[in-house]
Amino acid sequence: MSLNFKKTYTFAVISTLYITLFSTGLVAVLLLLFATFSWQFCLAFAVSIAIFSFFVLQYRVEHFIYRRVKKIYDDVSLLDSTTLRSQSITTDMATLTKEVKKFATDKKLEIENLKVREEYRREFMGNVSHELKTPLFTVQGYISTLVDGVKDKEQRNKYLQRAEKGVERLIYIVEDLDMISKLEMGDLNLDFSEFNIVELIQNVFDLLEMKADKKNIILMFDRKYNKPINVYGDQEKIQQVLTNLIMNSIKYGKENGTTEVTIEDLVKNKIIVRVRDNGEGIEQHHIPRLFERFFRVDKSGARSEGGSGLGLSIVKHIIEGHKEKIYVESEFGKGSEFSFTLEKKK
């Protein structure tokens, strides 16, 4: 693709002016000293030297400087054909310098972004490997033991049950990975409908009651909601949000503690749902990273409790997919509160 020159004459004009003034002044002084001074001669000389200087300088600029400028554009255009090849080449040095600096700055930012992405990719692959390795080795260990031969029927059943749990954890992690990939690619198909958020929260309480009972944690509303509170959103996805948040409160909650859910009117057509616990709490420096994939405050504790490390990241993407907001407040040693907004239907 040929490059178009956008010629500028600034350099030639200014240089011509200097040469003309100097030459004409010198000739005028010489005429005064050694001959008869003539304004007509000086004017004719000035015009002649100006025209001559201009064309010589412009010719030299075009054939000497422009070729080097063109080479710069050719070399740079190989790297960024979309931004430079679509423009005319400028021969003004100030403009050229500005464009090359801008190009260098843009490329530096791109390189920094690529470094961040590469680091993110390495961290992600390491986390995936780590998450899958533990249940895989668990399953492999029990199956290898069974293959070697376990005569005791009760022991065999015990190993099979543990291997099954390992497989279930693998499926859970893979399903969460599949969901987070779809969410991050923007492939989130939301099925909006009107539903009762109070009833949905109660359903989640019922589903997680047995898990909460293991730690004697009470799942409760802050008060009795006699009337339904209808909201507009994807019921299945909002149920997953509630499940992940309440599961999180159970994992990190203290024994004999509580998980309390509050529904409040925020503005005219918005409500805010708060999930509050009196568990371990989160240190302030961890809060900005809470919604990152695989981030855990207590890595060993959370892994022993199960989970994929993707729960809060999924929550954030679902809420943002609804064009809503999610918030977190926590005091270390006292508990945490996660809250999110939803559109209210009258």
C-alpha positions in Angstrom: 0.0 0.0 0.0 1.5 3.4 -1.1 1.9 6.2 1.5 0.7 9.7 0.8 2.8 12.7 1.6 1.3 15.7 3.3 3.9 18.3 2.3 4.8 21.3 4.5 6.8 24.3 3.4 7.5 25.8 6.8 11.1 24.8 6.9 11.9 26.0 3.3 10.0 29.3 3.8 11.7 30.2 7.1 15.1 29.2 5.8 14.6 31.1 2.6 13.6 34.2 4.6 16.9 34.0 6.7 19.0 33.5 3.6 17.3 36.3 1.7 17.6 38.8 4.5 21.3 37.9 5.1 22.2 37.9 1.4 20.3 41.1 0.5 21.7 42.9 3.6 25.3 41.8 2.7 24.8 43.0 -1.0 23.4 46.3 0.2 26.4 46.9 2.5 28.8 46.0 -0.3 27.1 48.4 -2.7 27.2 51.2 -0.2 30.9 50.6 0.3 32.2 49.9 -3.2 29.6 51.0 -5.7 26.4 53.0 -6.2 23.5 51.8 -4.0 20.3 50.9 -5.9 17.0 49.9 -4.3 15.9 48.3 -7.6 18.9 46.1 -7.7 18.6 45.0 -4.1 14.9 44.2 -4.6 15.6 42.2 -7.7 18.4 40.4 -6.0 16.2 39.6 -2.9 13.4 38.2 -5.1 15.9 36.1 -7.1 17.7 34.7 -4.1 14.4 34.0 -2.3 13.0 32.0 -5.3 16.3 30.2 -5.8 16.7 29.4 -2.1 13.2 28.2 -1.7 13.2 25.7 -4.5 16.7 24.4 -3.7 15.8 23.9 0.0 12.4 22.4 -0.8 14.0 20.0 -3.3 16.6 19.0 -0.8 14.1 18.5 2.0 11.9 16.3 -0.3 14.7 14.2 -1.5 16.8 14.0 1.6 14.6 14.4 4.7 11.3 13.0 3.2 12.9 9.7 2.2 14.1 9.2 5.7 10.7 10.2 7.1 9.0 7.8 4.7 11.3 5.0 5.9 10.3 5.7 9.5 6.6 5.5 8.5 7.3 2.3 6.5 9.0 0.6 9.5 6.4 1.8 12.0 3.5 1.0 9.7 4.6 -2.7 9.7 3.7 -2.7 13.4 0.6 -0.6 13.3 -0.9 -0.4 9.8 -4.3 0.6 11.0 -3.3 3.9 12.6 -0.4 5.1 10.4 -1.1 3.8 6.9 -4.5 5.3 6.9 -3.0 8.8 7.3 -0.9 11.0 5.1 2.8 11.3 5.9 3.6 14.7 7.4 7.0 16.2 6.8 6.7 18.7 9.6 9.2 17.5 12.2 7.2 18.7 15.2 4.1 16.8 14.0 6.1 13.8 13.1 7.8 13.7 16.5 4.4 14.0 18.2 3.0 11.1 16.2 6.0 8.9 16.8 5.8 9.7 20.5 2.1 8.9 20.6 2.8 5.6 18.8 5.5 4.7 21.2 3.3 5.5 24.2 0.4 3.4 22.8 2.7 0.5 22.2 4.1 0.8 25.7 0.6 0.6 27.1 -0.2 -2.4 24.9 2.9 -4.2 26.1 2.0 -3.5 29.7 -1.5 -4.8 29.1 -0.1 -7.9 27.4 2.2 -8.5 30.4 -0.7 -8.2 32.8 -2.8 -10.6 30.7 0.1 -13.1 30.5 0.5 -13.0 34.3 -3.2 -13.4 34.7 -3.2 -16.3 32.3 -0.3 -18.0 34.2 -2.0 -17.4 37.5 -5.3 -18.7 36.2 -3.7 -21.9 34.8 -1.9 -22.5 38.0 -5.1 -22.1 40.0 -7.1 -24.4 37.8 -4.3 -27.0 38.0 -4.2 -26.7 41.8 -8.0 -26.9 42.2 -8.4 -29.9 40.0 -5.3 -31.8 41.3 -6.6 -32.3 44.9 -9.9 -34.1 44.0 -8.2 -36.0 41.1 -5.5 -37.4 43.4 -8.2 -38.2 46.0 -10.2 -40.2 43.4 -7.1 -41.8 42.0 -6.0 -42.9 45.5 -9.2 -44.6 46.5 -9.7 -46.3 43.1 -6.1 -47.6 43.2 -6.8 -49.0 46.6 -9.9 -50.7 45.4 -8.1 -52.1 42.4 -5.5 -53.6 44.6 -8.3 -55.4 46.4 -10.2 -54.5 49.5 -11.9 -57.6 51.0 -13.9 -55.8 53.7 -17.3 -54.8 52.1 -17.8 -51.9 54.5 -14.4 -50.5 53.7 -15.0 -50.8 50.0 -18.3 -48.9 50.3 -16.5 -46.2 52.3 -13.8 -45.8 49.7 -16.4 -45.7 46.9 -18.3 -43.0 48.7 -15.2 -40.9 49.1 -14.2 -41.4 45.5 -17.8 -40.3 44.5 -17.4 -37.1 46.6 -14.1 -36.4 44.8 -15.9 -36.8 41.4 -18.7 -34.5 42.6 -16.2 -31.9 43.6 -14.5 -32.2 40.2 -17.9 -31.7 38.4 -18.6 -28.7 40.7 -15.3 -27.1 39.8 -15.7 -27.7 36.0 -19.2 -26.4 36.0 -18.1 -23.2 37.8 -15.2 -22.8 35.4 -17.6 -23.2 32.4 -19.9 -20.6 33.9 -17.2 -18.1 34.7 -15.8 -18.5 31.2 -19.2 -17.7 29.7 -19.7 -14.8 32.0 -16.4 -13.2 31.2 -17.0 -13.6 27.4 -20.3 -11.9 27.8 -22.2 -15.0 26.9 -24.7 -14.6 29.8 -28.2 -15.3 28.6 -30.5 -13.8 31.2 -34.2 -14.9 31.3 -35.9 -11.9 32.9 -39.1 -12.5 34.7 -41.0 -11.2 37.8 -40.6 -13.3 41.0 -41.0 -13.1 44.8 -37.5 -12.5 46.3 -38.8 -13.5 49.8 -39.9 -16.9 48.6 -36.6 -17.4 46.7 -34.5 -16.6 49.8 -36.6 -19.1 51.8 -36.0 -21.8 49.1 -32.3 -21.2 49.4 -32.6 -21.4 53.2 -34.3 -24.8 52.9 -31.6 -26.1 50.5 -28.8 -25.1 52.7 -30.4 -25.9 56.1 -28.5 -29.2 56.5 -25.1 -27.6 55.8 -25.9 -24.8 58.3 -27.0 -27.4 60.9 -23.6 -29.0 60.8 -22.2 -25.8 62.4 -25.3 -24.9 64.3 -25.7 -21.8 62.2 -29.2 -20.3 62.0 -30.4 -19.0 58.6 -32.9 -16.3 59.2 -34.6 -13.1 58.0 -34.2 -9.9 60.0 -37.9 -9.8 60.4 -41.1 -11.5 59.1 -42.1 -10.5 55.6 -45.8 -11.0 55.4 -46.2 -9.6 51.9 -44.4 -10.8 48.8 -41.7 -8.5 47.4 -41.6 -8.9 43.6 -38.4 -8.1 41.7 -37.4 -8.3 38.0 -34.5 -10.4 37.0 -33.3 -13.9 36.1 -34.7 -16.0 38.9 -32.3 -18.9 38.4 -29.2 -16.7 38.3 -30.4 -14.7 41.4 -30.9 -18.0 43.2 -27.3 -18.8 42.4 -26.2 -15.5 43.8 -28.1 -16.0 47.0 -26.8 -19.6 47.3 -23.2 -18.6 46.8 -23.4 -15.7 49.3 -25.2 -17.8 52.0 -22.9 -20.7 51.4 -20.0 -18.3 51.9 -21.4 -17.1 55.2 -21.8 -20.7 56.4 -18.2 -21.6 55.4 -16.7 -18.7 57.2 -19.3 -18.4 59.9 -18.7 -19.3 63.5 -20.3 -22.3 65.1 -23.6 -21.4 66.8 -23.7 -18.2 64.7 -26.3 -16.7 62.4 -26.7 -15.7 58.8 -29.3 -13.0 58.5 -30.9 -11.7 55.2 -32.5 -8.3 55.0 -34.5 -6.8 52.2 -34.8 -3.0 52.1 -36.2 -0.4 49.8 -33.4 1.6 48.3 -35.0 4.1 45.9 -38.3 4.2 44.1 -37.8 1.2 41.9 -34.9 -0.5 43.7 -34.4 -2.8 46.6 -31.2 -4.0 48.3 -30.7 -7.5 49.6 -28.2 -7.8 52.5 -26.6 -11.1 53.6 -25.0 -10.6 57.0 -23.1 -13.0 59.2 -21.3 -12.9 62.5 -18.4 -15.0 61.4 -14.7 -14.4 61.0 -14.8 -11.2 59.1 -12.3 -10.1 56.4 -9.3 -7.9 56.9 -9.5 -4.6 54.9 -6.6 -5.3 52.6 -8.3 -8.5 51.3 -11.6 -6.8 50.4 -10.5 -5.3 47.0 -9.5 -8.8 45.8 -12.6 -10.7 47.1 -14.3 -11.0 43.7 -11.2 -12.2 41.8 -11.2 -15.7 40.4 -9.8 -18.3 42.9 -9.0 -15.7 45.5 -9.4 -17.0 49.1 -8.7 -15.2 52.3 -8.0 -18.5 54.1 -6.8 -20.8 51.4 -6.4 -24.0 53.5 -9.7 -23.5 55.4 -11.8 -22.7 52.4 -10.4 -25.7 50.4 -11.2 -28.1 53.3 -14.7 -26.7 53.2 -15.0 -27.4 49.4 -16.0 -24.9 46.8 -14.2 -23.9 43.6 -12.9 -20.4 44.6 -15.1 -18.9 41.9 -18.3 -18.3 43.9 -17.9 -14.6 44.5 -16.6 -13.9 41.0 -19.7 -15.6 39.6 -21.9 -13.5 41.9 -20.2 -10.3 40.7 -20.7 -11.1 37.0 -24.3 -12.1 37.4 -25.2 -8.9 39.3 -23.3 -6.8 36.8 -25.1 -8.7 34.0 -28.4 -7.4 35.6 -26.8 -3.8 35.5 -27.0 -3.8 39.3 -24.4 -3.2 42.0 -22.8 -5.4 44.6 -21.2 -4.2 47.9 -19.2 -5.7 50.7 -18.5 -4.5 54.2 -16.6 -6.4 56.8 -15.0 -6.0 60.2 -12.3 -8.6 61.0 -13.4 -10.8 63.9 -17.0 -9.5 63.9 -18.5 -10.6 60.6 -19.3 -9.6 57.0 -22.1 -8.2 54.9 -22.6 -8.7 51.2 -25.4 -6.7 49.5 -26.7 -6.3 46.0 -29.4 -4.3 44.3 -32.3 -5.5 42.2 -35.1 -3.8 40.2 -38.4 -3.8 42.2 -41.7 -4.5 40.5 -44.9 -2.9 41.9 
